[in-house]
Amino acid sequence: MQPFQHLDAVAAPIAQPNVDTDQILPARYLQKPRANDFGQFLFHDVRFRKDASEAPGFVLNREPYRRARIVVAERNFGCGSSREHAVWALYDYGIRAVIAPSFGDIFFSNALKNGLLPIVLPAPVVATMLDRLRAVPGSRVVVDLQAQTVVGPDGKMHGLHIDPFPKHCLLQGLDELDYTLSQAERIEEFERRYESGDA
């Protein structure tokens, strides 16, 4: 996955609470292989009409939100089932960060493991961001992971919390397997010491 360090991007507002993983990625796409571009299925049933044409009212179908790489959402984003595919759909579409007052627990964990940064900010801060994004389409949000800051569309800076391990992995672009492989020499050294009785 790509390293996440500094992101300055158009943000799309999704001012609806309890956006669940079935809305983010409908269940009928769960059997697709990971090699597929899951971005084409993101929010499929609200992005597209039954004739496969775009639903003009959906935020990601409108300029300038088509270019969004950040989503600002209402509370409990990513609730529902545990499907990791919902994160894949956001990531493959180009979304690298989601800002919300709260997230579904499993979605939050899956996001960190797959290169998507979930950012929890206070509900009043998120509400102000949503208002600004709707009032001034194309407004940008800046996320600096190293500094752990978010600058909203109104120019105000906010701190973001992230544990050290997922922060390291995101900065380096490592998933859990990549991280394990990066520790191969230390693992081999431990195994040698263990086999010799020195561990």
ChimeraX commands (.cxc) that place a marker at each C-alpha (Angstrom):
marker #1 position 0.00,0.00,0.00 radius 0.5
marker #1 position 1.09,3.59,-0.52 radius 0.5
marker #1 position 2.72,5.51,2.34 radius 0.5
marker #1 position 0.50,8.08,3.99 radius 0.5
marker #1 position 2.35,11.17,5.13 radius 0.5
marker #1 position 0.82,14.48,4.05 radius 0.5
marker #1 position -2.50,14.87,2.28 radius 0.5
marker #1 position -3.91,18.16,0.97 radius 0.5
marker #1 position -7.08,17.34,-0.91 radius 0.5
marker #1 position -10.67,18.16,-1.78 radius 0.5
marker #1 position -13.01,16.73,0.86 radius 0.5
marker #1 position -16.48,15.34,0.19 radius 0.5
marker #1 position -19.24,15.75,2.78 radius 0.5
marker #1 position -21.43,12.77,3.65 radius 0.5
marker #1 position -23.78,14.28,6.20 radius 0.5
marker #1 position -25.59,11.10,7.15 radius 0.5
marker #1 position -25.08,9.13,10.38 radius 0.5
marker #1 position -24.67,5.35,10.51 radius 0.5
marker #1 position -23.33,4.83,7.00 radius 0.5
marker #1 position -22.84,1.08,7.16 radius 0.5
marker #1 position -20.48,-1.22,5.32 radius 0.5
marker #1 position -23.29,-2.56,3.12 radius 0.5
marker #1 position -23.90,0.96,1.83 radius 0.5
marker #1 position -20.18,1.47,1.30 radius 0.5
marker #1 position -19.88,-1.86,-0.53 radius 0.5
marker #1 position -22.98,-3.97,-1.24 radius 0.5
marker #1 position -22.68,-7.62,-0.22 radius 0.5
marker #1 position -22.99,-8.99,-3.75 radius 0.5
marker #1 position -19.45,-7.76,-4.51 radius 0.5
marker #1 position -17.80,-9.60,-1.64 radius 0.5
marker #1 position -16.79,-12.58,-3.80 radius 0.5
marker #1 position -14.61,-10.47,-6.10 radius 0.5
marker #1 position -10.85,-11.09,-5.82 radius 0.5
marker #1 position -8.73,-8.41,-4.15 radius 0.5
marker #1 position -6.97,-7.80,-7.45 radius 0.5
marker #1 position -10.18,-6.19,-8.71 radius 0.5
marker #1 position -10.65,-2.44,-8.58 radius 0.5
marker #1 position -13.14,-2.24,-5.74 radius 0.5
marker #1 position -13.42,1.51,-6.26 radius 0.5
marker #1 position -15.89,0.88,-9.07 radius 0.5
marker #1 position -18.26,-0.67,-6.51 radius 0.5
marker #1 position -17.97,2.07,-3.87 radius 0.5
marker #1 position -21.44,3.24,-2.73 radius 0.5
marker #1 position -22.70,1.40,-5.81 radius 0.5
marker #1 position -26.39,1.40,-4.97 radius 0.5
marker #1 position -26.50,5.13,-4.30 radius 0.5
marker #1 position -23.91,6.19,-6.90 radius 0.5
marker #1 position -25.72,4.49,-9.76 radius 0.5
marker #1 position -29.28,4.08,-10.92 radius 0.5
marker #1 position -30.76,0.76,-12.06 radius 0.5
marker #1 position -29.83,1.52,-15.68 radius 0.5
marker #1 position -26.16,1.89,-14.54 radius 0.5
marker #1 position -26.15,5.63,-15.15 radius 0.5
marker #1 position -24.86,7.92,-12.43 radius 0.5
marker #1 position -27.26,9.19,-9.80 radius 0.5
marker #1 position -26.79,12.96,-10.17 radius 0.5
marker #1 position -27.67,13.72,-6.56 radius 0.5
marker #1 position -24.89,11.63,-5.02 radius 0.5
marker #1 position -22.00,13.70,-3.76 radius 0.5
marker #1 position -19.17,11.79,-5.49 radius 0.5
marker #1 position -20.93,12.16,-8.84 radius 0.5
marker #1 position -20.72,15.96,-8.69 radius 0.5
marker #1 position -17.86,18.32,-9.37 radius 0.5
marker #1 position -15.60,19.09,-7.63 radius 0.5
marker #1 position -16.22,16.17,-5.24 radius 0.5
marker #1 position -15.31,13.62,-7.91 radius 0.5
marker #1 position -11.68,14.44,-7.10 radius 0.5
marker #1 position -12.13,14.04,-3.35 radius 0.5
marker #1 position -9.51,12.05,-1.48 radius 0.5
marker #1 position -10.98,12.80,1.93 radius 0.5
marker #1 position -14.48,12.11,3.22 radius 0.5
marker #1 position -16.00,14.04,6.11 radius 0.5
marker #1 position -18.87,12.04,7.54 radius 0.5
marker #1 position -21.36,11.91,10.36 radius 0.5
marker #1 position -21.14,9.67,13.42 radius 0.5
marker #1 position -20.76,5.89,13.36 radius 0.5
marker #1 position -19.30,5.71,9.86 radius 0.5
marker #1 position -18.54,2.13,8.79 radius 0.5
marker #1 position -20.89,0.43,11.22 radius 0.5
marker #1 position -22.51,-2.91,10.42 radius 0.5
marker #1 position -20.75,-6.02,9.19 radius 0.5
marker #1 position -17.02,-6.62,9.45 radius 0.5
marker #1 position -16.28,-6.70,5.71 radius 0.5
marker #1 position -12.78,-5.47,4.96 radius 0.5
marker #1 position -13.94,-4.95,1.39 radius 0.5
marker #1 position -15.61,-1.68,2.39 radius 0.5
marker #1 position -12.19,-0.22,3.19 radius 0.5
marker #1 position -10.80,-1.63,-0.07 radius 0.5
marker #1 position -13.56,0.17,-2.00 radius 0.5
marker #1 position -12.76,3.53,-0.42 radius 0.5
marker #1 position -9.02,3.05,-0.87 radius 0.5
marker #1 position -9.28,1.89,-4.48 radius 0.5
marker #1 position -11.53,4.83,-5.32 radius 0.5
marker #1 position -8.79,7.15,-4.05 radius 0.5
marker #1 position -10.07,8.05,-0.58 radius 0.5
marker #1 position -7.14,8.08,1.86 radius 0.5
marker #1 position -8.78,9.57,4.97 radius 0.5
marker #1 position -12.23,9.66,6.56 radius 0.5
marker #1 position -13.04,12.19,9.27 radius 0.5
marker #1 position -16.01,11.52,11.56 radius 0.5
marker #1 position -17.06,11.87,15.21 radius 0.5
marker #1 position -17.03,8.05,15.54 radius 0.5
marker #1 position -16.57,4.87,13.53 radius 0.5
marker #1 position -17.66,1.27,13.61 radius 0.5
marker #1 position -14.96,-0.47,15.65 radius 0.5
marker #1 position -14.09,-3.17,13.11 radius 0.5
marker #1 position -14.13,-0.70,10.22 radius 0.5
marker #1 position -11.73,1.53,12.15 radius 0.5
marker #1 position -9.31,-1.35,12.67 radius 0.5
marker #1 position -9.60,-2.55,9.07 radius 0.5
marker #1 position -8.96,0.96,7.78 radius 0.5
marker #1 position -5.67,1.30,9.66 radius 0.5
marker #1 position -4.50,-2.07,8.33 radius 0.5
marker #1 position -5.27,-1.15,4.71 radius 0.5
marker #1 position -3.84,2.33,4.22 radius 0.5
marker #1 position -6.96,4.33,5.02 radius 0.5
marker #1 position -6.66,6.84,7.89 radius 0.5
marker #1 position -9.79,7.12,10.08 radius 0.5
marker #1 position -9.73,10.39,12.03 radius 0.5
marker #1 position -11.97,10.96,15.03 radius 0.5
marker #1 position -12.73,14.61,15.74 radius 0.5
marker #1 position -15.35,16.13,18.08 radius 0.5
marker #1 position -18.88,16.25,16.69 radius 0.5
marker #1 position -19.08,20.09,16.69 radius 0.5
marker #1 position -15.81,20.28,14.71 radius 0.5
marker #1 position -17.07,17.78,12.16 radius 0.5
marker #1 position -20.41,19.60,11.89 radius 0.5
marker #1 position -18.58,22.86,11.12 radius 0.5
marker #1 position -16.50,21.08,8.47 radius 0.5
marker #1 position -19.59,19.59,6.86 radius 0.5
marker #1 position -21.29,23.00,6.74 radius 0.5
marker #1 position -18.23,24.55,5.12 radius 0.5
marker #1 position -17.79,21.78,2.57 radius 0.5
marker #1 position -21.41,22.07,1.47 radius 0.5
marker #1 position -21.31,25.88,1.38 radius 0.5
marker #1 position -18.03,26.06,-0.53 radius 0.5
marker #1 position -17.68,23.00,-2.80 radius 0.5
marker #1 position -14.06,22.22,-3.54 radius 0.5
marker #1 position -12.82,23.25,-0.11 radius 0.5
marker #1 position -9.74,21.38,0.97 radius 0.5
marker #1 position -8.65,19.61,4.13 radius 0.5
marker #1 position -5.00,19.05,5.05 radius 0.5
marker #1 position -3.88,16.01,7.02 radius 0.5
marker #1 position -0.31,15.75,8.32 radius 0.5
marker #1 position 0.13,12.30,9.82 radius 0.5
marker #1 position 3.66,12.87,11.09 radius 0.5
marker #1 position 2.58,16.00,12.98 radius 0.5
marker #1 position -0.81,14.43,13.80 radius 0.5
marker #1 position -2.76,17.50,12.69 radius 0.5
marker #1 position -5.80,18.23,10.56 radius 0.5
marker #1 position -6.48,21.65,9.06 radius 0.5
marker #1 position -10.15,22.02,8.25 radius 0.5
marker #1 position -11.68,23.91,5.33 radius 0.5
marker #1 position -12.02,26.94,7.61 radius 0.5
marker #1 position -8.26,26.99,8.23 radius 0.5
marker #1 position -8.49,25.85,11.85 radius 0.5
marker #1 position -6.03,23.22,13.03 radius 0.5
marker #1 position -7.01,20.20,15.10 radius 0.5
marker #1 position -4.97,17.39,16.62 radius 0.5
marker #1 position -5.58,13.79,15.65 radius 0.5
marker #1 position -4.89,10.76,17.82 radius 0.5
marker #1 position -3.31,7.61,16.46 radius 0.5
marker #1 position -1.40,4.83,18.20 radius 0.5
marker #1 position 2.32,4.56,17.39 radius 0.5
marker #1 position 2.23,1.20,15.58 radius 0.5
marker #1 position -0.46,2.01,12.97 radius 0.5
marker #1 position 1.10,5.45,12.55 radius 0.5
marker #1 position 4.46,3.84,11.72 radius 0.5
marker #1 position 2.86,1.40,9.28 radius 0.5
marker #1 position 0.88,4.11,7.50 radius 0.5
marker #1 position 3.88,6.42,7.23 radius 0.5
marker #1 position 5.96,3.60,5.74 radius 0.5
marker #1 position 3.19,2.09,3.61 radius 0.5
marker #1 position 3.35,-1.25,5.41 radius 0.5
marker #1 position 0.54,-3.68,5.97 radius 0.5
marker #1 position 0.87,-6.31,8.71 radius 0.5
marker #1 position 2.58,-8.81,6.41 radius 0.5
marker #1 position 5.01,-6.18,5.15 radius 0.5
marker #1 position 5.84,-5.22,8.72 radius 0.5
marker #1 position 6.49,-8.84,9.68 radius 0.5
marker #1 position 8.77,-9.28,6.66 radius 0.5
marker #1 position 10.62,-6.09,7.60 radius 0.5
marker #1 position 11.51,-7.78,10.89 radius 0.5
marker #1 position 12.86,-10.94,9.20 radius 0.5
marker #1 position 16.45,-10.47,10.37 radius 0.5
marker #1 position 15.40,-9.96,13.98 radius 0.5
marker #1 position 13.09,-12.98,13.81 radius 0.5
marker #1 position 15.85,-15.14,12.37 radius 0.5
marker #1 position 18.28,-13.94,15.05 radius 0.5
marker #1 position 15.76,-14.81,17.76 radius 0.5
marker #1 position 15.24,-18.26,16.25 radius 0.5
marker #1 position 19.01,-18.89,16.20 radius 0.5
marker #1 position 19.33,-17.81,19.82 radius 0.5
marker #1 position 16.32,-19.89,20.81 radius 0.5
marker #1 position 17.66,-23.02,19.13 radius 0.5
marker #1 position 21.05,-22.52,20.81 radius 0.5
marker #1 position 19.42,-21.99,24.20 radius 0.5
marker #1 position 20.51,-18.34,24.50 radius 0.5
marker #1 position 17.03,-16.81,24.16 radius 0.5
marker link #1:1,2 radius 0.2
marker link #1:2,3 radius 0.2
marker link #1:3,4 radius 0.2
marker link #1:4,5 radius 0.2
marker link #1:5,6 radius 0.2
marker link #1:6,7 radius 0.2
marker link #1:7,8 radius 0.2
marker link #1:8,9 radius 0.2
marker link #1:9,10 radius 0.2
marker link #1:10,11 radius 0.2
marker link #1:11,12 radius 0.2
marker link #1:12,13 radius 0.2
marker link #1:13,14 radius 0.2
marker link #1:14,15 radius 0.2
marker link #1:15,16 radius 0.2
marker link #1:16,17 radius 0.2
marker link #1:17,18 radius 0.2
marker link #1:18,19 radius 0.2
marker link #1:19,20 radius 0.2
marker link #1:20,21 radius 0.2
marker link #1:21,22 radius 0.2
marker link #1:22,23 radius 0.2
marker link #1:23,24 radius 0.2
marker link #1:24,25 radius 0.2
marker link #1:25,26 radius 0.2
marker link #1:26,27 radius 0.2
marker link #1:27,28 radius 0.2
marker link #1:28,29 radius 0.2
marker link #1:29,30 radius 0.2
marker link #1:30,31 radius 0.2
marker link #1:31,32 radius 0.2
marker link #1:32,33 radius 0.2
marker link #1:33,34 radius 0.2
marker link #1:34,35 radius 0.2
marker link #1:35,36 radius 0.2
marker link #1:36,37 radius 0.2
marker link #1:37,38 radius 0.2
marker link #1:38,39 radius 0.2
marker link #1:39,40 radius 0.2
marker link #1:40,41 radius 0.2
marker link #1:41,42 radius 0.2
marker link #1:42,43 radius 0.2
marker link #1:43,44 radius 0.2
marker link #1:44,45 radius 0.2
marker link #1:45,46 radius 0.2
marker link #1:46,47 radius 0.2
marker link #1:47,48 radius 0.2
marker link #1:48,49 radius 0.2
marker link #1:49,50 radius 0.2
marker link #1:50,51 radius 0.2
marker link #1:51,52 radius 0.2
marker link #1:52,53 radius 0.2
marker link #1:53,54 radius 0.2
marker link #1:54,55 radius 0.2
marker link #1:55,56 radius 0.2
marker link #1:56,57 radius 0.2
marker link #1:57,58 radius 0.2
marker link #1:58,59 radius 0.2
marker link #1:59,60 radius 0.2
marker link #1:60,61 radius 0.2
marker link #1:61,62 radius 0.2
marker link #1:62,63 radius 0.2
marker link #1:63,64 radius 0.2
marker link #1:64,65 radius 0.2
marker link #1:65,66 radius 0.2
marker link #1:66,67 radius 0.2
marker link #1:67,68 radius 0.2
marker link #1:68,69 radius 0.2
marker link #1:69,70 radius 0.2
marker link #1:70,71 radius 0.2
marker link #1:71,72 radius 0.2
marker link #1:72,73 radius 0.2
marker link #1:73,74 radius 0.2
marker link #1:74,75 radius 0.2
marker link #1:75,76 radius 0.2
marker link #1:76,77 radius 0.2
marker link #1:77,78 radius 0.2
marker link #1:78,79 radius 0.2
marker link #1:79,80 radius 0.2
marker link #1:80,81 radius 0.2
marker link #1:81,82 radius 0.2
marker link #1:82,83 radius 0.2
marker link #1:83,84 radius 0.2
marker link #1:84,85 radius 0.2
marker link #1:85,86 radius 0.2
marker link #1:86,87 radius 0.2
marker link #1:87,88 radius 0.2
marker link #1:88,89 radius 0.2
marker link #1:89,90 radius 0.2
marker link #1:90,91 radius 0.2
marker link #1:91,92 radius 0.2
marker link #1:92,93 radius 0.2
marker link #1:93,94 radius 0.2
marker link #1:94,95 radius 0.2
marker link #1:95,96 radius 0.2
marker link #1:96,97 radius 0.2
marker link #1:97,98 radius 0.2
marker link #1:98,99 radius 0.2
marker link #1:99,100 radius 0.2
marker link #1:100,101 radius 0.2
marker link #1:101,102 radius 0.2
marker link #1:102,103 radius 0.2
marker link #1:103,104 radius 0.2
marker link #1:104,105 radius 0.2
marker link #1:105,106 radius 0.2
marker link #1:106,107 radius 0.2
marker link #1:107,108 radius 0.2
marker link #1:108,109 radius 0.2
marker link #1:109,110 radius 0.2
marker link #1:110,111 radius 0.2
marker link #1:111,112 radius 0.2
marker link #1:112,113 radius 0.2
marker link #1:113,114 radius 0.2
marker link #1:114,115 radius 0.2
marker link #1:115,116 radius 0.2
marker link #1:116,117 radius 0.2
marker link #1:117,118 radius 0.2
marker link #1:118,119 radius 0.2
marker link #1:119,120 radius 0.2
marker link #1:120,121 radius 0.2
marker link #1:121,122 radius 0.2
marker link #1:122,123 radius 0.2
marker link #1:123,124 radius 0.2
marker link #1:124,125 radius 0.2
marker link #1:125,126 radius 0.2
marker link #1:126,127 radius 0.2
marker link #1:127,128 radius 0.2
marker link #1:128,129 radius 0.2
marker link #1:129,130 radius 0.2
marker link #1:130,131 radius 0.2
marker link #1:131,132 radius 0.2
marker link #1:132,133 radius 0.2
marker link #1:133,134 radius 0.2
marker link #1:134,135 radius 0.2
marker link #1:135,136 radius 0.2
marker link #1:136,137 radius 0.2
marker link #1:137,138 radius 0.2
marker link #1:138,139 radius 0.2
marker link #1:139,140 radius 0.2
marker link #1:140,141 radius 0.2
marker link #1:141,142 radius 0.2
marker link #1:142,143 radius 0.2
marker link #1:143,144 radius 0.2
marker link #1:144,145 radius 0.2
marker link #1:145,146 radius 0.2
marker link #1:146,147 radius 0.2
marker link #1:147,148 radius 0.2
marker link #1:148,149 radius 0.2
marker link #1:149,150 radius 0.2
marker link #1:150,151 radius 0.2
marker link #1:151,152 radius 0.2
marker link #1:152,153 radius 0.2
marker link #1:153,154 radius 0.2
marker link #1:154,155 radius 0.2
marker link #1:155,156 radius 0.2
marker link #1:156,157 radius 0.2
marker link #1:157,158 radius 0.2
marker link #1:158,159 radius 0.2
marker link #1:159,160 radius 0.2
marker link #1:160,161 radius 0.2
marker link #1:161,162 radius 0.2
marker link #1:162,163 radius 0.2
marker link #1:163,164 radius 0.2
marker link #1:164,165 radius 0.2
marker link #1:165,166 radius 0.2
marker link #1:166,167 radius 0.2
marker link #1:167,168 radius 0.2
marker link #1:168,169 radius 0.2
marker link #1:169,170 radius 0.2
marker link #1:170,171 radius 0.2
marker link #1:171,172 radius 0.2
marker link #1:172,173 radius 0.2
marker link #1:173,174 radius 0.2
marker link #1:174,175 radius 0.2
marker link #1:175,176 radius 0.2
marker link #1:176,177 radius 0.2
marker link #1:177,178 radius 0.2
marker link #1:178,179 radius 0.2
marker link #1:179,180 radius 0.2
marker link #1:180,181 radius 0.2
marker link #1:181,182 radius 0.2
marker link #1:182,183 radius 0.2
marker link #1:183,184 radius 0.2
marker link #1:184,185 radius 0.2
marker link #1:185,186 radius 0.2
marker link #1:186,187 radius 0.2
marker link #1:187,188 radius 0.2
marker link #1:188,189 radius 0.2
marker link #1:189,190 radius 0.2
marker link #1:190,191 radius 0.2
marker link #1:191,192 radius 0.2
marker link #1:192,193 radius 0.2
marker link #1:193,194 radius 0.2
marker link #1:194,195 radius 0.2
marker link #1:195,196 radius 0.2
marker link #1:196,197 radius 0.2
marker link #1:197,198 radius 0.2
marker link #1:198,199 radius 0.2
view
